[in-house]
Amino acid sequence: MGMADVTLTGLRVLREVAERGTFTAAAHRLGYTQSAVSRQVAALEQATGARLFDRFPGGVRPTGEGRALLRHAVAALDALDAADRELRGVRDTASRVRLGYFPAAGAVLVAEALTALRREHPRVRVRTREGSTPALVRALRSGTLDLALLTSRPPHRSPDTDDPPLHVEPLLETRLALAVPAGSRFAERGTADVGDIASEAWIAGPGGTGDPLLGVWPGLPGRPRIAHTARDWLTKLHLVAAGAGITTASPALLPVVPRGVRFVDVTGVAEEVRRIDLVSLPGRVTAPAGSLVHALRRRAADLAG
């Protein structure tokens, strides 16, 4: 067997497994059984004579050979998709941009940037999706996203170690603060000592995504008492306003913070700095994506100012 035996279905399965990180998630997305996905990957490995995925607890990761084949698979599938649209008479295919972002970026960074982009470049169509850092990085590598907004913490390493290295552009530096009810003792004092907040009721995002802004103050001593879990930041902040608990957030969210919430600094610990980065594959930014990059840069500059 050889490359001539590689099928389109096999390439689609390869891309889906690389993006989803597990055979199970890829099967669910494609509407296949897990065994069908395993068979497709096995057939690809036989045709190429290479192991394409490393298996580890909790998922799979493309090998060097898998990443090389993935790059060609993405180019081939994108070319076929473009050919299909052209044959069906669909125009302006180059004006599409796909952006991924971490949850807290949506309300204040993405929405305003899209508003400006629509005004200046009405023909550019942007599709967005929210996700965790690992999921968004896999999507960039799999060619299903053009750009991603990610957060990083010092020392700001690259979000993965694959080749070629991702292009990382710092957009905005922000710091974490504590969102507290307006009538709380912390709001009256204007600060909160790390020793005082350890026993408070916390509002946090569901764990397990590896995101740095899940809601509980980083490195909090002891085991925090999680009173409420919510993925959505607006829900978290409204729960704070209702007096249901406290959460960690960035003051960059101020434009969308409901009444009844105050931000206070945490004392007794080092300042927690976060950076918002715009991440892409090198050489993959098209002209329409460049227009979105400019809009995001301007929005970040407005927030920094």
Short mmCIF file of the C-alpha atoms (twelve columns), coordinates in Angstrom:
data_MODEL
# 
_entry.id   MODEL 
# 
loop_
_atom_site.group_PDB 
_atom_site.id 
_atom_site.type_symbol 
_atom_site.label_atom_id 
_atom_site.label_alt_id 
_atom_site.label_comp_id 
_atom_site.label_asym_id 
_atom_site.label_seq_id 
_atom_site.Cartn_x 
_atom_site.Cartn_y 
_atom_site.Cartn_z 
_atom_site.pdbx_PDB_model_num 
ATOM 1   C CA . MET A 1   0.000   0.000  0.000  1 
ATOM 2   C CA . GLY A 2   1.040   3.618  -0.468 1 
ATOM 3   C CA . MET A 3   -0.204  7.199  -0.627 1 
ATOM 4   C CA . ALA A 4   -2.442  6.305  -3.587 1 
ATOM 5   C CA . ASP A 5   -4.526  4.288  -1.121 1 
ATOM 6   C CA . VAL A 6   -5.218  7.309  1.119  1 
ATOM 7   C CA . THR A 7   -8.910  8.235  0.916  1 
ATOM 8   C CA . LEU A 8   -10.687 11.542 1.393  1 
ATOM 9   C CA . THR A 9   -12.608 9.997  4.263  1 
ATOM 10  C CA . GLY A 10  -9.288  9.024  5.825  1 
ATOM 11  C CA . LEU A 11  -7.981  12.586 5.532  1 
ATOM 12  C CA . ARG A 12  -11.171 14.001 7.067  1 
ATOM 13  C CA . VAL A 13  -10.882 11.537 9.939  1 
ATOM 14  C CA . LEU A 14  -7.218  12.478 10.392 1 
ATOM 15  C CA . ARG A 15  -8.094  16.174 10.661 1 
ATOM 16  C CA . GLU A 16  -11.021 15.561 13.004 1 
ATOM 17  C CA . VAL A 17  -9.013  13.331 15.365 1 
ATOM 18  C CA . ALA A 18  -6.166  15.879 15.418 1 
ATOM 19  C CA . GLU A 19  -8.608  18.679 16.224 1 
ATOM 20  C CA . ARG A 20  -10.735 16.863 18.800 1 
ATOM 21  C CA . GLY A 21  -7.879  15.118 20.593 1 
ATOM 22  C CA . THR A 22  -9.717  11.787 21.030 1 
ATOM 23  C CA . PHE A 23  -11.115 9.110  18.728 1 
ATOM 24  C CA . THR A 24  -14.400 9.266  20.670 1 
ATOM 25  C CA . ALA A 25  -14.875 13.027 20.155 1 
ATOM 26  C CA . ALA A 26  -13.946 12.724 16.461 1 
ATOM 27  C CA . ALA A 27  -16.422 9.879  15.988 1 
ATOM 28  C CA . HIS A 28  -19.180 11.893 17.675 1 
ATOM 29  C CA . ARG A 29  -18.481 14.917 15.476 1 
ATOM 30  C CA . LEU A 30  -18.397 12.864 12.252 1 
ATOM 31  C CA . GLY A 31  -21.374 10.658 13.121 1 
ATOM 32  C CA . TYR A 32  -19.206 7.526  12.987 1 
ATOM 33  C CA . THR A 33  -18.615 4.769  15.511 1 
ATOM 34  C CA . GLN A 34  -15.353 4.863  17.404 1 
ATOM 35  C CA . SER A 35  -14.287 1.596  15.767 1 
ATOM 36  C CA . ALA A 36  -14.876 3.125  12.300 1 
ATOM 37  C CA . VAL A 37  -12.576 6.031  13.219 1 
ATOM 38  C CA . SER A 38  -9.961  3.577  14.523 1 
ATOM 39  C CA . ARG A 39  -10.177 1.601  11.266 1 
ATOM 40  C CA . GLN A 40  -9.704  4.747  9.170  1 
ATOM 41  C CA . VAL A 41  -6.638  5.773  11.178 1 
ATOM 42  C CA . ALA A 42  -5.231  2.227  10.937 1 
ATOM 43  C CA . ALA A 43  -5.752  2.266  7.154  1 
ATOM 44  C CA . LEU A 44  -3.963  5.626  6.908  1 
ATOM 45  C CA . GLU A 45  -1.077  4.310  8.982  1 
ATOM 46  C CA . GLN A 46  -0.828  1.247  6.756  1 
ATOM 47  C CA . ALA A 47  -0.966  3.342  3.574  1 
ATOM 48  C CA . THR A 48  1.707   5.788  4.783  1 
ATOM 49  C CA . GLY A 49  3.838   3.248  6.649  1 
ATOM 50  C CA . ALA A 50  4.009   5.583  9.639  1 
ATOM 51  C CA . ARG A 51  2.482   5.880  13.089 1 
ATOM 52  C CA . LEU A 52  0.308   9.007  12.918 1 
ATOM 53  C CA . PHE A 53  -0.823  9.413  16.535 1 
ATOM 54  C CA . ASP A 54  0.758   8.946  19.944 1 
ATOM 55  C CA . ARG A 55  -1.694  7.475  22.445 1 
ATOM 56  C CA . PHE A 56  -1.622  8.766  26.020 1 
ATOM 57  C CA . PRO A 57  -4.100  8.739  28.948 1 
ATOM 58  C CA . GLY A 58  -7.027  10.930 27.989 1 
ATOM 59  C CA . GLY A 59  -6.431  11.210 24.269 1 
ATOM 60  C CA . VAL A 60  -4.146  11.183 21.253 1 
ATOM 61  C CA . ARG A 61  -1.641  13.604 19.755 1 
ATOM 62  C CA . PRO A 62  -0.262  13.647 16.183 1 
ATOM 63  C CA . THR A 63  3.296   12.354 15.781 1 
ATOM 64  C CA . GLY A 64  5.792   14.239 13.605 1 
ATOM 65  C CA . GLU A 65  4.653   12.140 10.635 1 
ATOM 66  C CA . GLY A 66  1.034   12.768 11.604 1 
ATOM 67  C CA . ARG A 67  1.600   16.535 11.673 1 
ATOM 68  C CA . ALA A 68  3.312   16.417 8.267  1 
ATOM 69  C CA . LEU A 69  0.417   14.485 6.730  1 
ATOM 70  C CA . LEU A 70  -2.074  16.779 8.487  1 
ATOM 71  C CA . ARG A 71  -0.566  19.874 6.818  1 
ATOM 72  C CA . HIS A 72  -1.064  18.286 3.381  1 
ATOM 73  C CA . ALA A 73  -4.513  16.960 4.346  1 
ATOM 74  C CA . VAL A 74  -5.646  20.451 5.378  1 
ATOM 75  C CA . ALA A 75  -4.415  21.931 2.069  1 
ATOM 76  C CA . ALA A 76  -6.096  19.165 0.051  1 
ATOM 77  C CA . LEU A 77  -9.432  19.364 1.911  1 
ATOM 78  C CA . ASP A 78  -9.476  23.176 1.742  1 
ATOM 79  C CA . ALA A 79  -8.768  23.047 -2.021 1 
ATOM 80  C CA . LEU A 80  -11.597 20.547 -2.565 1 
ATOM 81  C CA . ASP A 81  -13.933 22.678 -0.467 1 
ATOM 82  C CA . ALA A 82  -13.047 25.744 -2.562 1 
ATOM 83  C CA . ALA A 83  -13.584 23.768 -5.783 1 
ATOM 84  C CA . ASP A 84  -16.984 22.586 -4.544 1 
ATOM 85  C CA . ARG A 85  -18.070 26.150 -3.722 1 
ATOM 86  C CA . GLU A 86  -16.850 27.444 -7.082 1 
ATOM 87  C CA . LEU A 87  -18.726 24.735 -8.989 1 
ATOM 88  C CA . ARG A 88  -21.867 25.590 -7.047 1 
ATOM 89  C CA . GLY A 89  -21.436 29.263 -7.984 1 
ATOM 90  C CA . VAL A 90  -20.629 30.437 -4.447 1 
ATOM 91  C CA . ARG A 91  -18.509 33.583 -4.682 1 
ATOM 92  C CA . ASP A 92  -16.319 35.603 -2.260 1 
ATOM 93  C CA . THR A 93  -14.815 32.447 -0.790 1 
ATOM 94  C CA . ALA A 94  -11.643 34.304 0.215  1 
ATOM 95  C CA . SER A 95  -13.588 36.681 2.488  1 
ATOM 96  C CA . ARG A 96  -14.227 34.089 5.186  1 
ATOM 97  C CA . VAL A 97  -12.274 34.208 8.468  1 
ATOM 98  C CA . ARG A 98  -12.555 31.759 11.364 1 
ATOM 99  C CA . LEU A 99  -11.696 33.058 14.836 1 
ATOM 100 C CA . GLY A 100 -11.512 31.143 18.095 1 
ATOM 101 C CA . TYR A 101 -11.328 32.800 21.495 1 
ATOM 102 C CA . PHE A 102 -11.177 32.062 25.206 1 
ATOM 103 C CA . PRO A 103 -14.489 32.681 27.019 1 
ATOM 104 C CA . ALA A 104 -13.775 36.041 28.682 1 
ATOM 105 C CA . ALA A 105 -12.664 37.624 25.374 1 
ATOM 106 C CA . GLY A 106 -16.059 37.424 23.688 1 
ATOM 107 C CA . ALA A 107 -17.963 40.247 25.326 1 
ATOM 108 C CA . VAL A 108 -15.391 43.044 25.297 1 
ATOM 109 C CA . LEU A 109 -12.815 42.208 22.648 1 
ATOM 110 C CA . VAL A 110 -14.416 40.075 19.944 1 
ATOM 111 C CA . ALA A 111 -17.856 41.725 19.777 1 
ATOM 112 C CA . GLU A 112 -16.502 45.280 19.459 1 
ATOM 113 C CA . ALA A 113 -13.847 44.245 16.917 1 
ATOM 114 C CA . LEU A 114 -16.535 42.584 14.765 1 
ATOM 115 C CA . THR A 115 -18.645 45.752 14.924 1 
ATOM 116 C CA . ALA A 116 -15.723 47.822 13.613 1 
ATOM 117 C CA . LEU A 117 -14.886 45.219 10.970 1 
ATOM 118 C CA . ARG A 118 -18.457 45.180 9.615  1 
ATOM 119 C CA . ARG A 119 -18.315 48.951 9.263  1 
ATOM 120 C CA . GLU A 120 -14.971 49.022 7.449  1 
ATOM 121 C CA . HIS A 121 -14.959 45.683 5.584  1 
ATOM 122 C CA . PRO A 122 -18.588 44.615 5.109  1 
ATOM 123 C CA . ARG A 123 -17.613 41.839 2.684  1 
ATOM 124 C CA . VAL A 124 -15.476 40.011 5.261  1 
ATOM 125 C CA . ARG A 125 -17.499 37.268 6.945  1 
ATOM 126 C CA . VAL A 126 -16.249 36.053 10.307 1 
ATOM 127 C CA . ARG A 127 -17.231 32.826 12.035 1 
ATOM 128 C CA . THR A 128 -16.273 32.586 15.685 1 
ATOM 129 C CA . ARG A 129 -16.242 29.945 18.372 1 
ATOM 130 C CA . GLU A 130 -15.332 29.893 22.021 1 
ATOM 131 C CA . GLY A 131 -13.050 27.196 23.404 1 
ATOM 132 C CA . SER A 132 -10.342 26.155 25.811 1 
ATOM 133 C CA . THR A 133 -6.699  26.819 24.975 1 
ATOM 134 C CA . PRO A 134 -5.891  23.173 24.077 1 
ATOM 135 C CA . ALA A 135 -8.967  22.888 21.822 1 
ATOM 136 C CA . LEU A 136 -8.251  26.173 20.029 1 
ATOM 137 C CA . VAL A 137 -4.581  25.275 19.471 1 
ATOM 138 C CA . ARG A 138 -5.593  21.906 18.004 1 
ATOM 139 C CA . ALA A 139 -8.067  23.699 15.707 1 
ATOM 140 C CA . LEU A 140 -5.339  26.075 14.478 1 
ATOM 141 C CA . ARG A 141 -3.068  23.127 13.756 1 
ATOM 142 C CA . SER A 142 -5.907  21.305 11.994 1 
ATOM 143 C CA . GLY A 143 -6.682  24.257 9.744  1 
ATOM 144 C CA . THR A 144 -10.246 24.763 11.007 1 
ATOM 145 C CA . LEU A 145 -9.381  28.122 12.605 1 
ATOM 146 C CA . ASP A 146 -7.388  30.980 11.064 1 
ATOM 147 C CA . LEU A 147 -6.826  32.971 14.262 1 
ATOM 148 C CA . ALA A 148 -7.207  32.390 17.991 1 
ATOM 149 C CA . LEU A 149 -7.276  34.707 21.003 1 
ATOM 150 C CA . LEU A 150 -5.590  32.957 23.933 1 
ATOM 151 C CA . THR A 151 -4.451  33.992 27.377 1 
ATOM 152 C CA . SER A 152 -0.999  33.320 28.731 1 
ATOM 153 C CA . ARG A 153 0.645   33.812 32.089 1 
ATOM 154 C CA . PRO A 154 4.321   34.612 32.745 1 
ATOM 155 C CA . PRO A 155 6.767   33.402 31.456 1 
ATOM 156 C CA . HIS A 156 4.461   33.378 28.374 1 
ATOM 157 C CA . ARG A 157 5.597   30.221 26.642 1 
ATOM 158 C CA . SER A 158 4.237   29.196 23.244 1 
ATOM 159 C CA . PRO A 159 0.889   27.376 23.627 1 
ATOM 160 C CA . ASP A 160 2.394   24.205 22.134 1 
ATOM 161 C CA . THR A 161 5.763   22.778 21.106 1 
ATOM 162 C CA . ASP A 162 4.867   21.471 17.642 1 
ATOM 163 C CA . ASP A 163 6.511   22.531 14.378 1 
ATOM 164 C CA . PRO A 164 6.289   24.961 12.776 1 
ATOM 165 C CA . PRO A 165 6.084   27.235 15.861 1 
ATOM 166 C CA . LEU A 166 2.852   29.193 16.157 1 
ATOM 167 C CA . HIS A 167 2.986   32.939 15.550 1 
ATOM 168 C CA . VAL A 168 2.110   34.672 18.826 1 
ATOM 169 C CA . GLU A 169 1.367   38.419 18.888 1 
ATOM 170 C CA . PRO A 170 0.794   39.973 22.343 1 
ATOM 171 C CA . LEU A 171 -2.317  42.167 22.162 1 
ATOM 172 C CA . LEU A 172 -3.072  43.292 25.686 1 
ATOM 173 C CA . GLU A 173 -1.694  42.845 29.177 1 
ATOM 174 C CA . THR A 174 -4.236  42.697 31.939 1 
ATOM 175 C CA . ARG A 175 -4.263  41.784 35.614 1 
ATOM 176 C CA . LEU A 176 -6.615  39.722 37.652 1 
ATOM 177 C CA . ALA A 177 -8.777  41.259 40.340 1 
ATOM 178 C CA . LEU A 178 -11.532 40.009 42.591 1 
ATOM 179 C CA . ALA A 179 -15.171 40.596 41.587 1 
ATOM 180 C CA . VAL A 180 -17.168 41.104 44.811 1 
ATOM 181 C CA . PRO A 181 -20.736 42.219 45.681 1 
ATOM 182 C CA . ALA A 182 -21.027 46.005 45.982 1 
ATOM 183 C CA . GLY A 183 -22.330 45.713 49.555 1 
ATOM 184 C CA . SER A 184 -19.592 43.386 50.788 1 
ATOM 185 C CA . ARG A 185 -16.891 44.243 53.322 1 
ATOM 186 C CA . PHE A 186 -14.311 43.840 50.544 1 
ATOM 187 C CA . ALA A 187 -16.013 46.485 48.410 1 
ATOM 188 C CA . GLU A 188 -16.185 48.892 51.362 1 
ATOM 189 C CA . ARG A 189 -12.498 48.337 52.124 1 
ATOM 190 C CA . GLY A 190 -11.415 48.452 48.470 1 
ATOM 191 C CA . THR A 191 -9.033  45.495 48.863 1 
ATOM 192 C CA . ALA A 192 -9.206  41.865 49.963 1 
ATOM 193 C CA . ASP A 193 -6.426  40.063 51.799 1 
ATOM 194 C CA . VAL A 194 -5.633  36.580 50.500 1 
ATOM 195 C CA . GLY A 195 -6.139  35.184 54.021 1 
ATOM 196 C CA . ASP A 196 -9.679  36.601 54.196 1 
ATOM 197 C CA . ILE A 197 -10.886 35.237 50.863 1 
ATOM 198 C CA . ALA A 198 -9.745  31.633 51.302 1 
ATOM 199 C CA . SER A 199 -12.931 30.642 53.157 1 
ATOM 200 C CA . GLU A 200 -15.367 32.626 50.967 1 
ATOM 201 C CA . ALA A 201 -17.934 31.037 48.660 1 
ATOM 202 C CA . TRP A 202 -16.480 30.959 45.132 1 
ATOM 203 C CA . ILE A 203 -18.107 31.099 41.722 1 
ATOM 204 C CA . ALA A 204 -15.955 29.170 39.257 1 
ATOM 205 C CA . GLY A 205 -15.980 27.662 35.807 1 
ATOM 206 C CA . PRO A 206 -16.070 23.881 35.452 1 
ATOM 207 C CA . GLY A 207 -12.527 22.561 35.906 1 
ATOM 208 C CA . GLY A 208 -10.447 20.501 33.552 1 
ATOM 209 C CA . THR A 209 -9.927  22.880 30.629 1 
ATOM 210 C CA . GLY A 210 -6.583  24.238 31.781 1 
ATOM 211 C CA . ASP A 211 -7.727  27.827 31.276 1 
ATOM 212 C CA . PRO A 212 -6.017  30.334 33.570 1 
ATOM 213 C CA . LEU A 213 -9.186  32.373 34.275 1 
ATOM 214 C CA . LEU A 214 -11.499 29.771 35.792 1 
ATOM 215 C CA . GLY A 215 -12.640 31.921 38.700 1 
ATOM 216 C CA . VAL A 216 -10.798 30.879 41.869 1 
ATOM 217 C CA . TRP A 217 -7.800  33.038 42.794 1 
ATOM 218 C CA . PRO A 218 -4.630  31.242 41.580 1 
ATOM 219 C CA . GLY A 219 -2.667  29.523 44.329 1 
ATOM 220 C CA . LEU A 220 -5.327  30.145 46.967 1 
ATOM 221 C CA . PRO A 221 -4.321  28.346 50.186 1 
ATOM 222 C CA . GLY A 222 -6.482  25.437 51.290 1 
ATOM 223 C CA . ARG A 223 -9.366  23.898 49.372 1 
ATOM 224 C CA . PRO A 224 -11.716 26.592 48.027 1 
ATOM 225 C CA . ARG A 225 -15.438 26.248 48.657 1 
ATOM 226 C CA . ILE A 226 -17.099 26.273 45.218 1 
ATOM 227 C CA . ALA A 227 -20.691 27.411 45.707 1 
ATOM 228 C CA . HIS A 228 -21.599 27.804 42.018 1 
ATOM 229 C CA . THR A 229 -20.109 26.692 38.696 1 
ATOM 230 C CA . ALA A 230 -20.788 28.434 35.394 1 
ATOM 231 C CA . ARG A 231 -18.926 28.597 32.089 1 
ATOM 232 C CA . ASP A 232 -20.487 31.903 31.134 1 
ATOM 233 C CA . TRP A 233 -18.823 35.037 32.532 1 
ATOM 234 C CA . LEU A 234 -22.002 37.096 32.541 1 
ATOM 235 C CA . THR A 235 -23.662 34.426 34.694 1 
ATOM 236 C CA . LYS A 236 -20.696 34.454 37.078 1 
ATOM 237 C CA . LEU A 237 -20.823 38.232 37.429 1 
ATOM 238 C CA . HIS A 238 -24.609 38.297 37.965 1 
ATOM 239 C CA . LEU A 239 -24.173 35.664 40.683 1 
ATOM 240 C CA . VAL A 240 -21.618 37.970 42.314 1 
ATOM 241 C CA . ALA A 241 -24.073 40.881 42.045 1 
ATOM 242 C CA . ALA A 242 -26.712 38.695 43.723 1 
ATOM 243 C CA . GLY A 243 -24.374 38.119 46.678 1 
ATOM 244 C CA . ALA A 244 -23.939 34.417 45.888 1 
ATOM 245 C CA . GLY A 245 -20.142 34.489 46.088 1 
ATOM 246 C CA . ILE A 246 -16.981 36.014 44.658 1 
ATOM 247 C CA . THR A 247 -14.960 35.260 41.537 1 
ATOM 248 C CA . THR A 248 -11.675 36.126 39.877 1 
ATOM 249 C CA . ALA A 249 -11.891 38.167 36.703 1 
ATOM 250 C CA . SER A 250 -10.112 40.843 34.720 1 
ATOM 251 C CA . PRO A 251 -11.103 44.521 35.039 1 
ATOM 252 C CA . ALA A 252 -10.978 44.506 31.208 1 
ATOM 253 C CA . LEU A 253 -14.523 43.097 31.553 1 
ATOM 254 C CA . LEU A 254 -15.689 46.395 33.118 1 
ATOM 255 C CA . PRO A 255 -17.764 47.509 30.096 1 
ATOM 256 C CA . VAL A 256 -20.087 44.508 30.572 1 
ATOM 257 C CA . VAL A 257 -20.080 44.179 34.361 1 
ATOM 258 C CA . PRO A 258 -23.604 44.299 35.846 1 
ATOM 259 C CA . ARG A 259 -24.523 46.790 38.538 1 
ATOM 260 C CA . GLY A 260 -23.809 45.516 42.001 1 
ATOM 261 C CA . VAL A 261 -20.309 44.228 41.233 1 
ATOM 262 C CA . ARG A 262 -17.063 45.863 42.301 1 
ATOM 263 C CA . PHE A 263 -13.479 44.922 41.428 1 
ATOM 264 C CA . VAL A 264 -10.942 44.952 44.258 1 
ATOM 265 C CA . ASP A 265 -7.232  44.127 44.395 1 
ATOM 266 C CA . VAL A 266 -6.036  41.113 46.356 1 
ATOM 267 C CA . THR A 267 -3.324  41.900 48.900 1 
ATOM 268 C CA . GLY A 268 -0.789  39.596 50.503 1 
ATOM 269 C CA . VAL A 269 0.162   37.909 47.212 1 
ATOM 270 C CA . ALA A 270 2.036   38.823 44.043 1 
ATOM 271 C CA . GLU A 271 0.025   40.528 41.313 1 
ATOM 272 C CA . GLU A 272 -1.464  38.058 38.821 1 
ATOM 273 C CA . VAL A 273 -0.762  39.299 35.306 1 
ATOM 274 C CA . ARG A 274 -2.298  37.802 32.186 1 
ATOM 275 C CA . ARG A 275 -1.612  38.526 28.543 1 
ATOM 276 C CA . ILE A 276 -4.051  38.235 25.676 1 
ATOM 277 C CA . ASP A 277 -2.306  36.861 22.596 1 
ATOM 278 C CA . LEU A 278 -3.395  36.635 18.964 1 
ATOM 279 C CA . VAL A 279 -2.161  33.284 17.681 1 
ATOM 280 C CA . SER A 280 -1.965  31.904 14.140 1 
ATOM 281 C CA . LEU A 281 -0.043  29.435 12.020 1 
ATOM 282 C CA . PRO A 282 2.894   31.162 10.294 1 
ATOM 283 C CA . GLY A 283 2.034   32.136 6.737  1 
ATOM 284 C CA . ARG A 284 -1.679  31.339 7.121  1 
ATOM 285 C CA . VAL A 285 -3.055  34.885 7.590  1 
ATOM 286 C CA . THR A 286 -5.045  35.899 4.492  1 
ATOM 287 C CA . ALA A 287 -5.993  39.485 3.611  1 
ATOM 288 C CA . PRO A 288 -9.482  39.143 5.184  1 
ATOM 289 C CA . ALA A 289 -7.884  37.687 8.326  1 
ATOM 290 C CA . GLY A 290 -5.482  40.635 8.309  1 
ATOM 291 C CA . SER A 291 -8.468  42.999 8.389  1 
ATOM 292 C CA . LEU A 292 -9.767  41.206 11.481 1 
ATOM 293 C CA . VAL A 293 -6.291  41.341 13.063 1 
ATOM 294 C CA . HIS A 294 -6.241  45.148 12.636 1 
ATOM 295 C CA . ALA A 295 -9.703  45.449 14.213 1 
ATOM 296 C CA . LEU A 296 -8.643  43.300 17.172 1 
ATOM 297 C CA . ARG A 297 -5.446  45.335 17.630 1 
ATOM 298 C CA . ARG A 298 -7.407  48.580 17.706 1 
ATOM 299 C CA . ARG A 299 -9.920  47.202 20.189 1 
ATOM 300 C CA . ALA A 300 -7.093  45.961 22.431 1 
ATOM 301 C CA . ALA A 301 -5.468  49.415 22.253 1 
ATOM 302 C CA . ASP A 302 -8.790  51.019 23.296 1 
ATOM 303 C CA . LEU A 303 -9.017  48.704 26.308 1 
ATOM 304 C CA . ALA A 304 -5.378  49.353 27.253 1 
ATOM 305 C CA . GLY A 305 -5.928  53.107 27.036 1 
# 
